[in-house]
C-alpha cells in the first residue's frame, strides 16, 4: 500500500475525507433560457472556457492608485519578467 498509493494512505492516516467534484452535467443560460448539457466533451469545453475567462490577467491603471499602493504594485527589480 505504501508503494502504490501514498496519497490514499496519508488521507487515511490523517483521517481526511476525499472530496471530489464530478463534472458530468452543466446548466448553461443563454438569452434567459437554461440548457442542460450532458455531453462530456461539451461539458469539459464549457467548464474550461469559464475558468479561463474568470482567471485571466487583470489590467488596471497604476496612475489611479493611491501613492502607498503604487509602490506595492510596482514590478520588483529582483524578479525577472519571464
PDB file of N, CA, C and O in Angstrom:
ATOM      1  N   UNK A   1       0.829  -1.196   0.000  1.00  0.00           N
ATOM      2  CA  UNK A   1       0.000   0.000   0.000  1.00  0.00           C
ATOM      3  C   UNK A   1       0.868   1.252   0.000  1.00  0.00           C
ATOM      4  O   UNK A   1       0.523   2.234  -0.658  1.00  0.00           O
ATOM      5  N   UNK A   2       1.971   1.242   0.713  1.00  0.00           N
ATOM      6  CA  UNK A   2       2.817   2.431   0.790  1.00  0.00           C
ATOM      7  C   UNK A   2       3.414   2.760  -0.572  1.00  0.00           C
ATOM      8  O   UNK A   2       3.494   3.929  -0.949  1.00  0.00           O
ATOM      9  N   UNK A   3       3.828   1.747  -1.304  1.00  0.00           N
ATOM     10  CA  UNK A   3       4.468   1.977  -2.597  1.00  0.00           C
ATOM     11  C   UNK A   3       3.464   2.328  -3.689  1.00  0.00           C
ATOM     12  O   UNK A   3       3.804   3.048  -4.627  1.00  0.00           O
ATOM     13  N   UNK A   4       2.242   1.836  -3.582  1.00  0.00           N
ATOM     14  CA  UNK A   4       1.275   2.008  -4.662  1.00  0.00           C
ATOM     15  C   UNK A   4       0.481   3.305  -4.583  1.00  0.00           C
ATOM     16  O   UNK A   4       0.347   4.003  -5.588  1.00  0.00           O
ATOM     17  N   UNK A   5      -0.043   3.637  -3.427  1.00  0.00           N
ATOM     18  CA  UNK A   5      -0.956   4.769  -3.318  1.00  0.00           C
ATOM     19  C   UNK A   5      -0.679   5.550  -2.032  1.00  0.00           C
ATOM     20  O   UNK A   5      -1.381   5.383  -1.035  1.00  0.00           O
ATOM     21  N   UNK A   6       0.347   6.401  -2.062  1.00  0.00           N
ATOM     22  CA  UNK A   6       0.746   7.136  -0.865  1.00  0.00           C
ATOM     23  C   UNK A   6      -0.292   8.177  -0.461  1.00  0.00           C
ATOM     24  O   UNK A   6      -0.499   8.415   0.729  1.00  0.00           O
ATOM     25  N   UNK A   7      -0.946   8.797  -1.438  1.00  0.00           N
ATOM     26  CA  UNK A   7      -1.961   9.801  -1.130  1.00  0.00           C
ATOM     27  C   UNK A   7      -3.126   9.218  -0.354  1.00  0.00           C
ATOM     28  O   UNK A   7      -3.600   9.820   0.609  1.00  0.00           O
ATOM     29  N   UNK A   8      -3.588   8.045  -0.771  1.00  0.00           N
ATOM     30  CA  UNK A   8      -4.699   7.376  -0.075  1.00  0.00           C
ATOM     31  C   UNK A   8      -4.285   7.003   1.343  1.00  0.00           C
ATOM     32  O   UNK A   8      -5.070   7.146   2.281  1.00  0.00           O
ATOM     33  N   UNK A   9      -3.052   6.526   1.500  1.00  0.00           N
ATOM     34  CA  UNK A   9      -2.569   6.152   2.825  1.00  0.00           C
ATOM     35  C   UNK A   9      -2.507   7.378   3.734  1.00  0.00           C
ATOM     36  O   UNK A   9      -2.923   7.304   4.890  1.00  0.00           O
ATOM     37  N   UNK A  10      -1.997   8.501   3.234  1.00  0.00           N
ATOM     38  CA  UNK A  10      -1.905   9.714   4.046  1.00  0.00           C
ATOM     39  C   UNK A  10      -3.280  10.235   4.443  1.00  0.00           C
ATOM     40  O   UNK A  10      -3.477  10.651   5.584  1.00  0.00           O
ATOM     41  N   UNK A  11      -4.242  10.216   3.502  1.00  0.00           N
ATOM     42  CA  UNK A  11      -5.607  10.639   3.842  1.00  0.00           C
ATOM     43  C   UNK A  11      -6.194   9.755   4.928  1.00  0.00           C
ATOM     44  O   UNK A  11      -6.894  10.236   5.819  1.00  0.00           O
ATOM     45  N   UNK A  12      -5.910   8.468   4.853  1.00  0.00           N
ATOM     46  CA  UNK A  12      -6.416   7.533   5.851  1.00  0.00           C
ATOM     47  C   UNK A  12      -5.781   7.791   7.217  1.00  0.00           C
ATOM     48  O   UNK A  12      -6.474   7.807   8.234  1.00  0.00           O
ATOM     49  N   UNK A  13      -4.464   7.993   7.238  1.00  0.00           N
ATOM     50  CA  UNK A  13      -3.774   8.253   8.498  1.00  0.00           C
ATOM     51  C   UNK A  13      -4.197   9.572   9.125  1.00  0.00           C
ATOM     52  O   UNK A  13      -4.331   9.672  10.344  1.00  0.00           O
ATOM     53  N   UNK A  14      -4.403  10.573   8.300  1.00  0.00           N
ATOM     54  CA  UNK A  14      -4.787  11.890   8.798  1.00  0.00           C
ATOM     55  C   UNK A  14      -6.295  12.035   8.982  1.00  0.00           C
ATOM     56  O   UNK A  14      -6.775  13.072   9.440  1.00  0.00           O
ATOM     57  N   UNK A  15      -7.031  10.996   8.623  1.00  0.00           N
ATOM     58  CA  UNK A  15      -8.487  10.978   8.738  1.00  0.00           C
ATOM     59  C   UNK A  15      -9.111  12.137   7.965  1.00  0.00           C
ATOM     60  O   UNK A  15     -10.014  12.813   8.460  1.00  0.00           O
ATOM     61  N   UNK A  16      -8.615  12.359   6.736  1.00  0.00           N
ATOM     62  CA  UNK A  16      -9.135  13.424   5.886  1.00  0.00           C
ATOM     63  C   UNK A  16     -10.100  12.829   4.871  1.00  0.00           C
ATOM     64  O   UNK A  16      -9.805  11.805   4.255  1.00  0.00           O
ATOM     65  N   UNK A  17     -11.258  13.471   4.696  1.00  0.00           N
ATOM     66  CA  UNK A  17     -12.193  12.974   3.682  1.00  0.00           C
ATOM     67  C   UNK A  17     -11.674  13.264   2.277  1.00  0.00           C
ATOM     68  O   UNK A  17     -10.936  14.225   2.062  1.00  0.00           O
ATOM     69  N   UNK A  18     -12.060  12.441   1.348  1.00  0.00           N
ATOM     70  CA  UNK A  18     -11.680  12.633  -0.046  1.00  0.00           C
ATOM     71  C   UNK A  18     -12.861  13.243  -0.780  1.00  0.00           C
ATOM     72  O   UNK A  18     -13.785  12.537  -1.185  1.00  0.00           O
ATOM     73  N   UNK A  19     -12.826  14.555  -0.949  1.00  0.00           N
ATOM     74  CA  UNK A  19     -13.913  15.264  -1.624  1.00  0.00           C
ATOM     75  C   UNK A  19     -13.539  15.467  -3.081  1.00  0.00           C
ATOM     76  O   UNK A  19     -12.536  16.114  -3.384  1.00  0.00           O
ATOM     77  N   UNK A  20     -14.324  14.929  -3.966  1.00  0.00           N
ATOM     78  CA  UNK A  20     -14.079  15.059  -5.386  1.00  0.00           C
ATOM     79  C   UNK A  20     -15.292  15.689  -6.047  1.00  0.00           C
ATOM     80  O   UNK A  20     -16.427  15.500  -5.609  1.00  0.00           O
ATOM     81  N   UNK A  21     -15.035  16.438  -7.103  1.00  0.00           N
ATOM     82  CA  UNK A  21     -16.103  17.062  -7.875  1.00  0.00           C
ATOM     83  C   UNK A  21     -16.236  16.298  -9.176  1.00  0.00           C
ATOM     84  O   UNK A  21     -15.252  16.089  -9.886  1.00  0.00           O
ATOM     85  N   UNK A  22     -17.449  15.883  -9.488  1.00  0.00           N
ATOM     86  CA  UNK A  22     -17.716  15.156 -10.723  1.00  0.00           C
ATOM     87  C   UNK A  22     -18.480  16.084 -11.670  1.00  0.00           C
ATOM     88  O   UNK A  22     -19.642  16.413 -11.428  1.00  0.00           O
ATOM     89  N   UNK A  23     -17.817  16.499 -12.742  1.00  0.00           N
ATOM     90  CA  UNK A  23     -18.453  17.388 -13.710  1.00  0.00           C
ATOM     91  C   UNK A  23     -18.988  16.570 -14.878  1.00  0.00           C
ATOM     92  O   UNK A  23     -18.323  16.429 -15.904  1.00  0.00           O
ATOM     93  N   UNK A  24     -20.179  16.038 -14.720  1.00  0.00           N
ATOM     94  CA  UNK A  24     -20.782  15.271 -15.807  1.00  0.00           C
ATOM     95  C   UNK A  24     -21.989  15.983 -16.406  1.00  0.00           C
ATOM     96  O   UNK A  24     -22.530  15.544 -17.421  1.00  0.00           O
ATOM     97  N   UNK A  25     -22.421  17.101 -15.770  1.00  0.00           N
ATOM     98  CA  UNK A  25     -23.543  17.896 -16.262  1.00  0.00           C
ATOM     99  C   UNK A  25     -23.238  19.367 -16.046  1.00  0.00           C
ATOM    100  O   UNK A  25     -22.448  19.739 -15.178  1.00  0.00           O
ATOM    101  N   UNK A  26     -23.877  20.181 -16.846  1.00  0.00           N
ATOM    102  CA  UNK A  26     -23.679  21.611 -16.721  1.00  0.00           C
ATOM    103  C   UNK A  26     -24.953  22.322 -17.162  1.00  0.00           C
ATOM    104  O   UNK A  26     -25.551  21.967 -18.177  1.00  0.00           O
ATOM    105  N   UNK A  27     -25.358  23.319 -16.400  1.00  0.00           N
ATOM    106  CA  UNK A  27     -26.506  24.132 -16.786  1.00  0.00           C
ATOM    107  C   UNK A  27     -25.962  25.429 -17.362  1.00  0.00           C
ATOM    108  O   UNK A  27     -25.201  26.148 -16.713  1.00  0.00           O
ATOM    109  N   UNK A  28     -26.366  25.711 -18.589  1.00  0.00           N
ATOM    110  CA  UNK A  28     -25.918  26.908 -19.293  1.00  0.00           C
ATOM    111  C   UNK A  28     -27.120  27.802 -19.519  1.00  0.00           C
ATOM    112  O   UNK A  28     -28.199  27.329 -19.879  1.00  0.00           O
ATOM    113  N   UNK A  29     -26.933  29.099 -19.309  1.00  0.00           N
ATOM    114  CA  UNK A  29     -28.037  30.031 -19.515  1.00  0.00           C
ATOM    115  C   UNK A  29     -27.712  30.946 -20.684  1.00  0.00           C
ATOM    116  O   UNK A  29     -26.694  31.638 -20.676  1.00  0.00           O
ATOM    117  N   UNK A  30     -28.580  30.947 -21.689  1.00  0.00           N
ATOM    118  CA  UNK A  30     -28.437  31.799 -22.866  1.00  0.00           C
ATOM    119  C   UNK A  30     -29.767  32.478 -23.151  1.00  0.00           C
ATOM    120  O   UNK A  30     -30.801  31.822 -23.270  1.00  0.00           O
ATOM    121  N   UNK A  31     -29.726  33.785 -23.256  1.00  0.00           N
ATOM    122  CA  UNK A  31     -30.919  34.567 -23.591  1.00  0.00           C
ATOM    123  C   UNK A  31     -32.103  34.246 -22.682  1.00  0.00           C
ATOM    124  O   UNK A  31     -33.238  34.170 -23.154  1.00  0.00           O
ATOM    125  N   UNK A  32     -31.857  34.057 -21.395  1.00  0.00           N
ATOM    126  CA  UNK A  32     -32.928  33.778 -20.444  1.00  0.00           C
ATOM    127  C   UNK A  32     -33.401  32.336 -20.426  1.00  0.00           C
ATOM    128  O   UNK A  32     -34.298  31.996 -19.654  1.00  0.00           O
ATOM    129  N   UNK A  33     -32.816  31.475 -21.264  1.00  0.00           N
ATOM    130  CA  UNK A  33     -33.193  30.054 -21.291  1.00  0.00           C
ATOM    131  C   UNK A  33     -32.071  29.224 -20.688  1.00  0.00           C
ATOM    132  O   UNK A  33     -30.891  29.506 -20.898  1.00  0.00           O
ATOM    133  N   UNK A  34     -32.447  28.215 -19.949  1.00  0.00           N
ATOM    134  CA  UNK A  34     -31.464  27.306 -19.357  1.00  0.00           C
ATOM    135  C   UNK A  34     -31.392  26.022 -20.172  1.00  0.00           C
ATOM    136  O   UNK A  34     -32.414  25.442 -20.540  1.00  0.00           O
ATOM    137  N   UNK A  35     -30.163  25.590 -20.446  1.00  0.00           N
ATOM    138  CA  UNK A  35     -29.934  24.344 -21.177  1.00  0.00           C
ATOM    139  C   UNK A  35     -29.092  23.414 -20.314  1.00  0.00           C
ATOM    140  O   UNK A  35     -28.112  23.836 -19.701  1.00  0.00           O
ATOM    141  N   UNK A  36     -29.481  22.156 -20.274  1.00  0.00           N
ATOM    142  CA  UNK A  36     -28.717  21.148 -19.558  1.00  0.00           C
ATOM    143  C   UNK A  36     -27.793  20.457 -20.548  1.00  0.00           C
ATOM    144  O   UNK A  36     -28.247  19.852 -21.520  1.00  0.00           O
ATOM    145  N   UNK A  37     -26.492  20.552 -20.294  1.00  0.00           N
ATOM    146  CA  UNK A  37     -25.503  19.911 -21.148  1.00  0.00           C
ATOM    147  C   UNK A  37     -25.061  18.611 -20.487  1.00  0.00           C
ATOM    148  O   UNK A  37     -24.673  18.604 -19.319  1.00  0.00           O
ATOM    149  N   UNK A  38     -25.119  17.506 -21.238  1.00  0.00           N
ATOM    150  CA  UNK A  38     -24.721  16.212 -20.683  1.00  0.00           C
ATOM    151  C   UNK A  38     -23.629  15.531 -21.504  1.00  0.00           C
ATOM    152  O   UNK A  38     -23.096  14.501 -21.091  1.00  0.00           O
ATOM    153  N   UNK A  39     -23.295  16.095 -22.655  1.00  0.00           N
ATOM    154  CA  UNK A  39     -22.232  15.533 -23.495  1.00  0.00           C
ATOM    155  C   UNK A  39     -20.881  15.820 -22.821  1.00  0.00           C
ATOM    156  O   UNK A  39     -20.544  16.987 -22.616  1.00  0.00           O
ATOM    157  N   UNK A  40     -20.101  14.787 -22.471  1.00  0.00           N
ATOM    158  CA  UNK A  40     -18.856  15.002 -21.701  1.00  0.00           C
ATOM    159  C   UNK A  40     -17.870  15.978 -22.340  1.00  0.00           C
ATOM    160  O   UNK A  40     -17.280  16.800 -21.639  1.00  0.00           O
ATOM    161  N   UNK A  41     -17.683  15.901 -23.656  1.00  0.00           N
ATOM    162  CA  UNK A  41     -16.726  16.802 -24.293  1.00  0.00           C
ATOM    163  C   UNK A  41     -17.211  18.249 -24.255  1.00  0.00           C
ATOM    164  O   UNK A  41     -16.412  19.168 -24.074  1.00  0.00           O
ATOM    165  N   UNK A  42     -18.503  18.452 -24.423  1.00  0.00           N
ATOM    166  CA  UNK A  42     -19.071  19.800 -24.382  1.00  0.00           C
ATOM    167  C   UNK A  42     -19.015  20.384 -22.969  1.00  0.00           C
ATOM    168  O   UNK A  42     -18.723  21.567 -22.791  1.00  0.00           O
ATOM    169  N   UNK A  43     -19.297  19.546 -21.966  1.00  0.00           N
ATOM    170  CA  UNK A  43     -19.250  19.982 -20.565  1.00  0.00           C
ATOM    171  C   UNK A  43     -17.825  20.412 -20.204  1.00  0.00           C
ATOM    172  O   UNK A  43     -17.633  21.464 -19.594  1.00  0.00           O
ATOM    173  N   UNK A  44     -16.834  19.612 -20.575  1.00  0.00           N
ATOM    174  CA  UNK A  44     -15.450  19.939 -20.249  1.00  0.00           C
ATOM    175  C   UNK A  44     -14.991  21.197 -20.996  1.00  0.00           C
ATOM    176  O   UNK A  44     -14.266  22.016 -20.431  1.00  0.00           O
ATOM    177  N   UNK A  45     -15.402  21.359 -22.256  1.00  0.00           N
ATOM    178  CA  UNK A  45     -15.038  22.529 -23.037  1.00  0.00           C
ATOM    179  C   UNK A  45     -15.612  23.797 -22.417  1.00  0.00           C
ATOM    180  O   UNK A  45     -14.899  24.789 -22.268  1.00  0.00           O
ATOM    181  N   UNK A  46     -16.903  23.774 -22.050  1.00  0.00           N
ATOM    182  CA  UNK A  46     -17.558  24.944 -21.455  1.00  0.00           C
ATOM    183  C   UNK A  46     -16.954  25.273 -20.089  1.00  0.00           C
ATOM    184  O   UNK A  46     -16.778  26.444 -19.752  1.00  0.00           O
ATOM    185  N   UNK A  47     -16.636  24.240 -19.303  1.00  0.00           N
ATOM    186  CA  UNK A  47     -16.035  24.446 -17.989  1.00  0.00           C
ATOM    187  C   UNK A  47     -14.655  25.079 -18.137  1.00  0.00           C
ATOM    188  O   UNK A  47     -14.320  26.020 -17.417  1.00  0.00           O
ATOM    189  N   UNK A  48     -13.863  24.570 -19.060  1.00  0.00           N
ATOM    190  CA  UNK A  48     -12.525  25.106 -19.300  1.00  0.00           C
ATOM    191  C   UNK A  48     -12.612  26.569 -19.730  1.00  0.00           C
ATOM    192  O   UNK A  48     -11.860  27.403 -19.227  1.00  0.00           O
ATOM    193  N   UNK A  49     -13.505  26.885 -20.642  1.00  0.00           N
ATOM    194  CA  UNK A  49     -13.673  28.271 -21.094  1.00  0.00           C
ATOM    195  C   UNK A  49     -14.089  29.193 -19.960  1.00  0.00           C
ATOM    196  O   UNK A  49     -13.606  30.322 -19.868  1.00  0.00           O
ATOM    197  N   UNK A  50     -14.986  28.721 -19.090  1.00  0.00           N
ATOM    198  CA  UNK A  50     -15.450  29.527 -17.965  1.00  0.00           C
ATOM    199  C   UNK A  50     -14.279  29.916 -17.070  1.00  0.00           C
ATOM    200  O   UNK A  50     -14.129  31.089 -16.727  1.00  0.00           O
ATOM    201  N   UNK A  51     -13.447  28.946 -16.687  1.00  0.00           N
ATOM    202  CA  UNK A  51     -12.353  29.235 -15.776  1.00  0.00           C
ATOM    203  C   UNK A  51     -11.245  30.041 -16.450  1.00  0.00           C
ATOM    204  O   UNK A  51     -10.558  30.810 -15.777  1.00  0.00           O
ATOM    205  N   UNK A  52     -11.055  29.885 -17.748  1.00  0.00           N
ATOM    206  CA  UNK A  52     -10.070  30.716 -18.445  1.00  0.00           C
ATOM    207  C   UNK A  52     -10.496  32.174 -18.447  1.00  0.00           C
ATOM    208  O   UNK A  52      -9.654  33.062 -18.321  1.00  0.00           O
ATOM    209  N   UNK A  53     -11.775  32.431 -18.585  1.00  0.00           N
ATOM    210  CA  UNK A  53     -12.269  33.808 -18.576  1.00  0.00           C
ATOM    211  C   UNK A  53     -12.240  34.395 -17.165  1.00  0.00           C
ATOM    212  O   UNK A  53     -11.967  35.584 -16.998  1.00  0.00           O
ATOM    213  N   UNK A  54     -12.518  33.579 -16.152  1.00  0.00           N
ATOM    214  CA  UNK A  54     -12.554  34.057 -14.778  1.00  0.00           C
ATOM    215  C   UNK A  54     -11.165  34.359 -14.240  1.00  0.00           C
ATOM    216  O   UNK A  54     -11.003  35.282 -13.442  1.00  0.00           O
ATOM    217  N   UNK A  55     -10.174  33.612 -14.656  1.00  0.00           N
ATOM    218  CA  UNK A  55      -8.840  33.711 -14.077  1.00  0.00           C
ATOM    219  C   UNK A  55      -7.839  34.372 -15.018  1.00  0.00           C
ATOM    220  O   UNK A  55      -6.652  34.051 -14.978  1.00  0.00           O
ATOM    221  N   UNK A  56      -8.297  35.278 -15.852  1.00  0.00           N
ATOM    222  CA  UNK A  56      -7.391  35.960 -16.772  1.00  0.00           C
ATOM    223  C   UNK A  56      -6.639  37.077 -16.044  1.00  0.00           C
ATOM    224  O   UNK A  56      -7.022  37.488 -14.949  1.00  0.00           O
ATOM    225  N   UNK A  57      -5.576  37.555 -16.664  1.00  0.00           N
ATOM    226  CA  UNK A  57      -4.800  38.642 -16.088  1.00  0.00           C
ATOM    227  C   UNK A  57      -5.621  39.931 -16.124  1.00  0.00           C
ATOM    228  O   UNK A  57      -6.240  40.254 -17.137  1.00  0.00           O
ATOM    229  N   UNK A  58      -5.619  40.646 -15.035  1.00  0.00           N
ATOM    230  CA  UNK A  58      -6.356  41.902 -14.945  1.00  0.00           C
ATOM    231  C   UNK A  58      -5.435  43.071 -15.293  1.00  0.00           C
ATOM    232  O   UNK A  58      -4.267  43.087 -14.905  1.00  0.00           O
ATOM    233  N   UNK A  59      -5.963  44.035 -16.019  1.00  0.00           N
ATOM    234  CA  UNK A  59      -5.220  45.235 -16.366  1.00  0.00           C
ATOM    235  C   UNK A  59      -5.854  46.410 -15.629  1.00  0.00           C
ATOM    236  O   UNK A  59      -7.072  46.585 -15.652  1.00  0.00           O
ATOM    237  N   UNK A  60      -5.031  47.197 -14.989  1.00  0.00           N
ATOM    238  CA  UNK A  60      -5.539  48.350 -14.268  1.00  0.00           C
ATOM    239  C   UNK A  60      -4.603  49.520 -14.503  1.00  0.00           C
ATOM    240  O   UNK A  60      -3.460  49.341 -14.925  1.00  0.00           O
ATOM    241  N   UNK A  61      -5.094  50.714 -14.229  1.00  0.00           N
ATOM    242  CA  UNK A  61      -4.299  51.929 -14.421  1.00  0.00           C
ATOM    243  C   UNK A  61      -3.598  52.275 -13.115  1.00  0.00           C
ATOM    244  O   UNK A  61      -4.233  52.604 -12.114  1.00  0.00           O
ATOM    245  N   UNK A  62      -2.281  52.191 -13.153  1.00  0.00           N
ATOM    246  CA  UNK A  62      -1.478  52.448 -11.968  1.00  0.00           C
ATOM    247  C   UNK A  62      -1.626  53.892 -11.490  1.00  0.00           C
ATOM    248  O   UNK A  62      -1.509  54.164 -10.295  1.00  0.00           O
ATOM    249  N   UNK A  63      -1.882  54.811 -12.410  1.00  0.00           N
ATOM    250  CA  UNK A  63      -1.999  56.229 -12.042  1.00  0.00           C
ATOM    251  C   UNK A  63      -3.175  56.491 -11.107  1.00  0.00           C
ATOM    252  O   UNK A  63      -3.158  57.452 -10.338  1.00  0.00           O
ATOM    253  N   UNK A  64      -4.183  55.646 -11.172  1.00  0.00           N
ATOM    254  CA  UNK A  64      -5.381  55.864 -10.367  1.00  0.00           C
ATOM    255  C   UNK A  64      -5.231  55.383  -8.925  1.00  0.00           C
ATOM    256  O   UNK A  64      -6.054  55.714  -8.071  1.00  0.00           O
ATOM    257  N   UNK A  65      -4.190  54.609  -8.656  1.00  0.00           N
ATOM    258  CA  UNK A  65      -3.996  54.095  -7.304  1.00  0.00           C
ATOM    259  C   UNK A  65      -3.399  55.167  -6.392  1.00  0.00           C
ATOM    260  O   UNK A  65      -2.729  56.095  -6.845  1.00  0.00           O
ATOM    261  N   UNK A  66      -3.655  55.013  -5.130  1.00  0.00           N
ATOM    262  CA  UNK A  66      -3.064  55.934  -4.167  1.00  0.00           C
ATOM    263  C   UNK A  66      -1.550  55.707  -4.131  1.00  0.00           C
ATOM    264  O   UNK A  66      -1.063  54.656  -4.550  1.00  0.00           O
ATOM    265  N   UNK A  67      -0.818  56.691  -3.632  1.00  0.00           N
ATOM    266  CA  UNK A  67       0.644  56.617  -3.619  1.00  0.00           C
ATOM    267  C   UNK A  67       1.179  55.409  -2.856  1.00  0.00           C
ATOM    268  O   UNK A  67       2.158  54.796  -3.281  1.00  0.00           O
ATOM    269  N   UNK A  68       0.557  55.065  -1.745  1.00  0.00           N
ATOM    270  CA  UNK A  68       1.089  53.941  -0.963  1.00  0.00           C
ATOM    271  C   UNK A  68       0.927  52.616  -1.710  1.00  0.00           C
ATOM    272  O   UNK A  68       1.720  51.696  -1.509  1.00  0.00           O
ATOM    273  N   UNK A  69      -0.086  52.507  -2.565  1.00  0.00           N
ATOM    274  CA  UNK A  69      -0.288  51.278  -3.321  1.00  0.00           C
ATOM    275  C   UNK A  69       0.589  51.225  -4.561  1.00  0.00           C
ATOM    276  O   UNK A  69       0.871  50.140  -5.070  1.00  0.00           O
ATOM    277  N   UNK A  70       1.023  52.374  -5.054  1.00  0.00           N
ATOM    278  CA  UNK A  70       1.878  52.388  -6.232  1.00  0.00           C
ATOM    279  C   UNK A  70       3.161  51.600  -5.983  1.00  0.00           C
ATOM    280  O   UNK A  70       3.609  50.842  -6.843  1.00  0.00           O
ATOM    281  N   UNK A  71       3.736  51.781  -4.823  1.00  0.00           N
ATOM    282  CA  UNK A  71       4.983  51.080  -4.500  1.00  0.00           C
ATOM    283  C   UNK A  71       4.745  49.575  -4.356  1.00  0.00           C
ATOM    284  O   UNK A  71       5.589  48.772  -4.753  1.00  0.00           O
ATOM    285  N   UNK A  72       3.618  49.201  -3.799  1.00  0.00           N
ATOM    286  CA  UNK A  72       3.308  47.773  -3.630  1.00  0.00           C
ATOM    287  C   UNK A  72       3.146  47.096  -4.982  1.00  0.00           C
ATOM    288  O   UNK A  72       3.635  45.982  -5.172  1.00  0.00           O
ATOM    289  N   UNK A  73       2.467  47.748  -5.929  1.00  0.00           N
ATOM    290  CA  UNK A  73       2.198  47.139  -7.228  1.00  0.00           C
ATOM    291  C   UNK A  73       3.287  47.393  -8.274  1.00  0.00           C
ATOM    292  O   UNK A  73       3.188  46.906  -9.400  1.00  0.00           O
ATOM    293  N   UNK A  74       4.313  48.145  -7.912  1.00  0.00           N
ATOM    294  CA  UNK A  74       5.411  48.392  -8.844  1.00  0.00           C
ATOM    295  C   UNK A  74       6.191  47.087  -9.046  1.00  0.00           C
ATOM    296  O   UNK A  74       6.448  46.380  -8.071  1.00  0.00           O
ATOM    297  N   UNK A  75       6.575  46.746 -10.285  1.00  0.00           N
ATOM    298  CA  UNK A  75       7.336  45.499 -10.519  1.00  0.00           C
ATOM    299  C   UNK A  75       8.629  45.486  -9.716  1.00  0.00           C
ATOM    300  O   UNK A  75       9.318  46.501  -9.612  1.00  0.00           O
ATOM    301  N   UNK A  76       8.950  44.332  -9.152  1.00  0.00           N
ATOM    302  CA  UNK A  76      10.164  44.171  -8.355  1.00  0.00           C
ATOM    303  C   UNK A  76      11.362  44.036  -9.274  1.00  0.00           C
ATOM    304  O   UNK A  76      11.308  43.274 -10.240  1.00  0.00           O
ATOM    305  N   UNK A  77      12.431  44.746  -9.005  1.00  0.00           N
ATOM    306  CA  UNK A  77      13.619  44.697  -9.838  1.00  0.00           C
ATOM    307  C   UNK A  77      14.344  43.361  -9.725  1.00  0.00           C
ATOM    308  O   UNK A  77      15.015  42.942 -10.668  1.00  0.00           O
ATOM    309  N   UNK A  78      14.219  42.694  -8.592  1.00  0.00           N
ATOM    310  CA  UNK A  78      14.927  41.421  -8.383  1.00  0.00           C
ATOM    311  C   UNK A  78      14.257  40.247  -9.095  1.00  0.00           C
ATOM    312  O   UNK A  78      14.847  39.172  -9.202  1.00  0.00           O
ATOM    313  N   UNK A  79      13.030  40.441  -9.583  1.00  0.00           N
ATOM    314  CA  UNK A  79      12.288  39.358 -10.238  1.00  0.00           C
ATOM    315  C   UNK A  79      12.290  39.593 -11.743  1.00  0.00           C
ATOM    316  O   UNK A  79      11.901  40.662 -12.213  1.00  0.00           O
ATOM    317  N   UNK A  80      12.727  38.594 -12.491  1.00  0.00           N
ATOM    318  CA  UNK A  80      12.759  38.716 -13.943  1.00  0.00           C
ATOM    319  C   UNK A  80      11.343  38.650 -14.513  1.00  0.00           C
ATOM    320  O   UNK A  80      10.478  37.987 -13.941  1.00  0.00           O
ATOM    321  N   UNK A  81      11.106  39.320 -15.613  1.00  0.00           N
ATOM    322  CA  UNK A  81       9.781  39.386 -16.221  1.00  0.00           C
ATOM    323  C   UNK A  81       9.300  38.026 -16.738  1.00  0.00           C
ATOM    324  O   UNK A  81       8.095  37.777 -16.768  1.00  0.00           O
ATOM    325  N   UNK A  82      10.193  37.165 -17.134  1.00  0.00           N
ATOM    326  CA  UNK A  82       9.807  35.859 -17.666  1.00  0.00           C
ATOM    327  C   UNK A  82       9.261  35.013 -16.570  1.00  0.00           C
ATOM    328  O   UNK A  82       8.876  33.868 -16.807  1.00  0.00           O
TER     329      UNK A  82
END
